[in-house]
């Protein structure tokens, strides 16, 4: 894979995760928090790809495989499920 694409994946993943964390920390409501989890999912996908495509970053890849499932749970909980999350 081209080094420029790896750089894009790495920095998109980091930036998207940072923005999503900020949005979640602001506690702006269920729907906005749900969309922050969608952003987290895209971050996890980018960092998983980067982690496995860059020979020195496999640990980040595995970490983001786990985070992908956690973030998908957030999407389910805040955007798809009809039950209100516990406070």
TIVO-2410 file (N, C-alpha, C; in nm, 3 decimals):
# residues 87
REC num residu      c1      c2      c3 atome chaine
REC   1      X   0.086  -0.119   0.000     N      A
REC   1      X   0.000   0.000   0.000    CA      A
REC   1      X   0.089   0.123   0.000     C      A
REC   2      X   0.045   0.221  -0.068     N      A
REC   2      X   0.112   0.350  -0.081    CA      A
REC   2      X   0.124   0.419   0.056     C      A
REC   3      X   0.239   0.475   0.084     N      A
REC   3      X   0.265   0.540   0.214    CA      A
REC   3      X   0.171   0.659   0.239     C      A
REC   4      X   0.134   0.730   0.135     N      A
REC   4      X   0.041   0.844   0.152    CA      A
REC   4      X  -0.095   0.796   0.201     C      A
REC   5      X  -0.142   0.683   0.148     N      A
REC   5      X  -0.271   0.630   0.191    CA      A
REC   5      X  -0.264   0.584   0.337     C      A
REC   6      X  -0.153   0.524   0.376     N      A
REC   6      X  -0.136   0.483   0.516    CA      A
REC   6      X  -0.138   0.604   0.608     C      A
REC   7      X  -0.076   0.712   0.565     N      A
REC   7      X  -0.075   0.835   0.644    CA      A
REC   7      X  -0.217   0.891   0.659     C      A
REC   8      X  -0.293   0.890   0.549     N      A
REC   8      X  -0.432   0.937   0.554    CA      A
REC   8      X  -0.513   0.852   0.652     C      A
REC   9      X  -0.501   0.720   0.644     N      A
REC   9      X  -0.575   0.632   0.735    CA      A
REC   9      X  -0.538   0.661   0.881     C      A
REC  10      X  -0.409   0.675   0.906     N      A
REC  10      X  -0.360   0.699   1.042    CA      A
REC  10      X  -0.415   0.829   1.098     C      A
REC  11      X  -0.402   0.937   1.023     N      A
REC  11      X  -0.444   1.067   1.076    CA      A
REC  11      X  -0.595   1.086   1.074     C      A
REC  12      X  -0.664   1.027   0.975     N      A
REC  12      X  -0.811   1.032   0.980    CA      A
REC  12      X  -0.859   0.959   1.105     C      A
REC  13      X  -0.807   0.839   1.128     N      A
REC  13      X  -0.849   0.761   1.244    CA      A
REC  13      X  -0.827   0.834   1.374     C      A
REC  14      X  -0.710   0.895   1.389     N      A
REC  14      X  -0.680   0.970   1.512    CA      A
REC  14      X  -0.771   1.092   1.526     C      A
REC  15      X  -0.788   1.167   1.419     N      A
REC  15      X  -0.871   1.288   1.425    CA      A
REC  15      X  -1.017   1.256   1.449     C      A
REC  16      X  -1.069   1.154   1.379     N      A
REC  16      X  -1.210   1.117   1.396    CA      A
REC  16      X  -1.237   1.068   1.538     C      A
REC  17      X  -1.145   0.990   1.595     N      A
REC  17      X  -1.163   0.942   1.732    CA      A
REC  17      X  -1.161   1.057   1.832     C      A
REC  18      X  -1.074   1.153   1.809     N      A
REC  18      X  -1.066   1.269   1.898    CA      A
REC  18      X  -1.194   1.351   1.893     C      A
REC  19      X  -1.244   1.377   1.773     N      A
REC  19      X  -1.368   1.452   1.758    CA      A
REC  19      X  -1.485   1.376   1.819     C      A
REC  20      X  -1.493   1.246   1.795     N      A
REC  20      X  -1.602   1.166   1.851    CA      A
REC  20      X  -1.598   1.168   2.004     C      A
REC  21      X  -1.478   1.157   2.061     N      A
REC  21      X  -1.465   1.161   2.208    CA      A
REC  21      X  -1.512   1.296   2.263     C      A
REC  22      X  -1.478   1.404   2.194     N      A
REC  22      X  -1.525   1.536   2.236    CA      A
REC  22      X  -1.677   1.543   2.234     C      A
REC  23      X  -1.738   1.494   2.127     N      A
REC  23      X  -1.884   1.499   2.115    CA      A
REC  23      X  -1.948   1.417   2.226     C      A
REC  24      X  -1.898   1.296   2.252     N      A
REC  24      X  -1.954   1.213   2.359    CA      A
REC  24      X  -1.938   1.284   2.494     C      A
REC  25      X  -1.824   1.348   2.517     N      A
REC  25      X  -1.800   1.414   2.646    CA      A
REC  25      X  -1.892   1.533   2.668     C      A
REC  26      X  -1.943   1.592   2.562     N      A
REC  26      X  -2.033   1.707   2.575    CA      A
REC  26      X  -2.175   1.667   2.614     C      A
REC  27      X  -2.206   1.537   2.603     N      A
REC  27      X  -2.338   1.486   2.643    CA      A
REC  27      X  -2.451   1.570   2.582     C      A
REC  28      X  -2.453   1.577   2.449     N      A
REC  28      X  -2.549   1.660   2.378    CA      A
REC  28      X  -2.679   1.589   2.344     C      A
REC  29      X  -2.699   1.472   2.397     N      A
REC  29      X  -2.823   1.399   2.373    CA      A
REC  29      X  -2.797   1.268   2.300     C      A
REC  30      X  -2.899   1.185   2.304     N      A
REC  30      X  -2.889   1.049   2.252    CA      A
REC  30      X  -2.853   1.044   2.104     C      A
REC  31      X  -2.921   1.120   2.022     N      A
REC  31      X  -2.900   1.113   1.877    CA      A
REC  31      X  -2.759   1.162   1.838     C      A
REC  32      X  -2.717   1.273   1.894     N      A
REC  32      X  -2.584   1.325   1.862    CA      A
REC  32      X  -2.476   1.230   1.914     C      A
REC  33      X  -2.496   1.174   2.032     N      A
REC  33      X  -2.402   1.076   2.084    CA      A
REC  33      X  -2.396   0.954   1.993     C      A
REC  34      X  -2.511   0.912   1.943     N      A
REC  34      X  -2.514   0.800   1.849    CA      A
REC  34      X  -2.433   0.827   1.724     C      A
REC  35      X  -2.443   0.948   1.671     N      A
REC  35      X  -2.365   0.985   1.553    CA      A
REC  35      X  -2.217   0.996   1.586     C      A
REC  36      X  -2.184   1.031   1.709     N      A
REC  36      X  -2.043   1.029   1.751    CA      A
REC  36      X  -1.990   0.885   1.747     C      A
REC  37      X  -2.074   0.789   1.785     N      A
REC  37      X  -2.032   0.649   1.777    CA      A
REC  37      X  -2.016   0.604   1.632     C      A
REC  38      X  -2.096   0.657   1.541     N      A
REC  38      X  -2.074   0.628   1.398    CA      A
REC  38      X  -1.936   0.679   1.357     C      A
REC  39      X  -1.902   0.798   1.402     N      A
REC  39      X  -1.769   0.853   1.375    CA      A
REC  39      X  -1.660   0.765   1.435     C      A
REC  40      X  -1.682   0.716   1.557     N      A
REC  40      X  -1.589   0.622   1.619    CA      A
REC  40      X  -1.572   0.496   1.533     C      A
REC  41      X  -1.682   0.446   1.477     N      A
REC  41      X  -1.675   0.327   1.391    CA      A
REC  41      X  -1.586   0.355   1.271     C      A
REC  42      X  -1.602   0.471   1.207     N      A
REC  42      X  -1.518   0.501   1.091    CA      A
REC  42      X  -1.371   0.513   1.132     C      A
REC  43      X  -1.348   0.567   1.251     N      A
REC  43      X  -1.213   0.577   1.303    CA      A
REC  43      X  -1.154   0.438   1.324     C      A
REC  44      X  -1.231   0.349   1.386     N      A
REC  44      X  -1.183   0.213   1.410    CA      A
REC  44      X  -1.153   0.140   1.279     C      A
REC  45      X  -1.237   0.161   1.178     N      A
REC  45      X  -1.212   0.097   1.048    CA      A
REC  45      X  -1.082   0.149   0.988     C      A
REC  46      X  -1.062   0.280   0.992     N      A
REC  46      X  -0.940   0.338   0.936    CA      A
REC  46      X  -0.816   0.290   1.011     C      A
REC  47      X  -0.822   0.289   1.144     N      A
REC  47      X  -0.706   0.249   1.222    CA      A
REC  47      X  -0.680   0.098   1.216     C      A
REC  48      X  -0.786   0.019   1.197     N      A
REC  48      X  -0.767  -0.124   1.176    CA      A
REC  48      X  -0.695  -0.147   1.043     C      A
REC  49      X  -0.741  -0.080   0.940     N      A
REC  49      X  -0.676  -0.093   0.809    CA      A
REC  49      X  -0.530  -0.049   0.817     C      A
REC  50      X  -0.506   0.067   0.875     N      A
REC  50      X  -0.369   0.117   0.888    CA      A
REC  50      X  -0.284   0.019   0.968     C      A
REC  51      X  -0.339  -0.031   1.078     N      A
REC  51      X  -0.264  -0.120   1.165    CA      A
REC  51      X  -0.219  -0.247   1.096     C      A
REC  52      X  -0.304  -0.303   1.011     N      A
REC  52      X  -0.266  -0.428   0.945    CA      A
REC  52      X  -0.192  -0.407   0.814     C      A
REC  53      X  -0.202  -0.289   0.757     N      A
REC  53      X  -0.130  -0.262   0.632    CA      A
REC  53      X   0.010  -0.207   0.655     C      A
REC  54      X   0.032  -0.147   0.771     N      A
REC  54      X   0.166  -0.097   0.806    CA      A
REC  54      X   0.233  -0.204   0.893     C      A
REC  55      X   0.347  -0.252   0.849     N      A
REC  55      X   0.411  -0.365   0.916    CA      A
REC  55      X   0.448  -0.339   1.061     C      A
REC  56      X   0.457  -0.215   1.103     N      A
REC  56      X   0.496  -0.182   1.241    CA      A
REC  56      X   0.379  -0.142   1.330     C      A
REC  57      X   0.255  -0.162   1.285     N      A
REC  57      X   0.141  -0.107   1.359    CA      A
REC  57      X   0.033  -0.211   1.388     C      A
REC  58      X   0.070  -0.338   1.390     N      A
REC  58      X  -0.030  -0.443   1.409    CA      A
REC  58      X  -0.104  -0.431   1.542     C      A
REC  59      X  -0.037  -0.384   1.647     N      A
REC  59      X  -0.103  -0.368   1.777    CA      A
REC  59      X  -0.221  -0.272   1.770     C      A
REC  60      X  -0.204  -0.163   1.698     N      A
REC  60      X  -0.314  -0.067   1.678    CA      A
REC  60      X  -0.427  -0.133   1.600     C      A
REC  61      X  -0.391  -0.217   1.504     N      A
REC  61      X  -0.493  -0.289   1.427    CA      A
REC  61      X  -0.579  -0.376   1.518     C      A
REC  62      X  -0.515  -0.456   1.603     N      A
REC  62      X  -0.590  -0.543   1.693    CA      A
REC  62      X  -0.670  -0.464   1.795     C      A
REC  63      X  -0.613  -0.357   1.847     N      A
REC  63      X  -0.686  -0.272   1.942    CA      A
REC  63      X  -0.814  -0.221   1.876     C      A
REC  64      X  -0.804  -0.180   1.752     N      A
REC  64      X  -0.921  -0.122   1.685    CA      A
REC  64      X  -1.020  -0.225   1.636     C      A
REC  65      X  -0.980  -0.350   1.624     N      A
REC  65      X  -1.078  -0.457   1.601    CA      A
REC  65      X  -1.170  -0.463   1.723     C      A
REC  66      X  -1.111  -0.461   1.842     N      A
REC  66      X  -1.191  -0.463   1.965    CA      A
REC  66      X  -1.275  -0.337   1.977     C      A
REC  67      X  -1.215  -0.221   1.949     N      A
REC  67      X  -1.289  -0.095   1.959    CA      A
REC  67      X  -1.403  -0.088   1.858     C      A
REC  68      X  -1.386  -0.152   1.743     N      A
REC  68      X  -1.494  -0.154   1.644    CA      A
REC  68      X  -1.620  -0.217   1.702     C      A
REC  69      X  -1.604  -0.328   1.774     N      A
REC  69      X  -1.720  -0.393   1.837    CA      A
REC  69      X  -1.779  -0.306   1.947     C      A
REC  70      X  -1.696  -0.242   2.026     N      A
REC  70      X  -1.745  -0.152   2.130    CA      A
REC  70      X  -1.820  -0.035   2.068     C      A
REC  71      X  -1.763   0.024   1.964     N      A
REC  71      X  -1.826   0.140   1.899    CA      A
REC  71      X  -1.956   0.101   1.827     C      A
REC  72      X  -1.958  -0.018   1.768     N      A
REC  72      X  -2.082  -0.066   1.705    CA      A
REC  72      X  -2.191  -0.084   1.810     C      A
REC  73      X  -2.152  -0.125   1.930     N      A
REC  73      X  -2.249  -0.136   2.040    CA      A
REC  73      X  -2.306   0.003   2.073     C      A
REC  74      X  -2.221   0.105   2.070     N      A
REC  74      X  -2.269   0.241   2.093    CA      A
REC  74      X  -2.367   0.286   1.985     C      A
REC  75      X  -2.339   0.253   1.861     N      A
REC  75      X  -2.434   0.285   1.751    CA      A
REC  75      X  -2.566   0.215   1.778     C      A
REC  76      X  -2.561   0.087   1.811     N      A
REC  76      X  -2.683   0.011   1.839    CA      A
REC  76      X  -2.760   0.076   1.955     C      A
REC  77      X  -2.689   0.104   2.061     N      A
REC  77      X  -2.753   0.154   2.182    CA      A
REC  77      X  -2.816   0.292   2.163     C      A
REC  78      X  -2.748   0.380   2.093     N      A
REC  78      X  -2.794   0.519   2.084    CA      A
REC  78      X  -2.874   0.551   1.958     C      A
REC  79      X  -2.857   0.476   1.850     N      A
REC  79      X  -2.928   0.510   1.726    CA      A
REC  79      X  -3.030   0.406   1.682     C      A
REC  80      X  -3.010   0.280   1.718     N      A
REC  80      X  -3.095   0.175   1.662    CA      A
REC  80      X  -3.194   0.123   1.765     C      A
REC  81      X  -3.148   0.093   1.885     N      A
REC  81      X  -3.234   0.035   1.989    CA      A
REC  81      X  -3.342   0.135   2.031     C      A
REC  82      X  -3.457   0.084   2.057     N      A
REC  82      X  -3.569   0.169   2.101    CA      A
REC  82      X  -3.567   0.195   2.251     C      A
REC  83      X  -3.486   0.122   2.326     N      A
REC  83      X  -3.478   0.139   2.471    CA      A
REC  83      X  -3.384   0.253   2.505     C      A
REC  84      X  -3.424   0.335   2.598     N      A
REC  84      X  -3.339   0.446   2.643    CA      A
REC  84      X  -3.219   0.391   2.719     C      A
REC  85      X  -3.099   0.442   2.691     N      A
REC  85      X  -2.981   0.397   2.767    CA      A
REC  85      X  -2.994   0.435   2.914     C      A
REC  86      X  -2.938   0.352   2.999     N      A
REC  86      X  -2.936   0.382   3.143    CA      A
REC  86      X  -2.849   0.505   3.167     C      A
REC  87      X  -2.891   0.586   3.262     N      A
REC  87      X  -2.812   0.705   3.296    CA      A
REC  87      X  -2.700   0.673   3.388     C      A
***
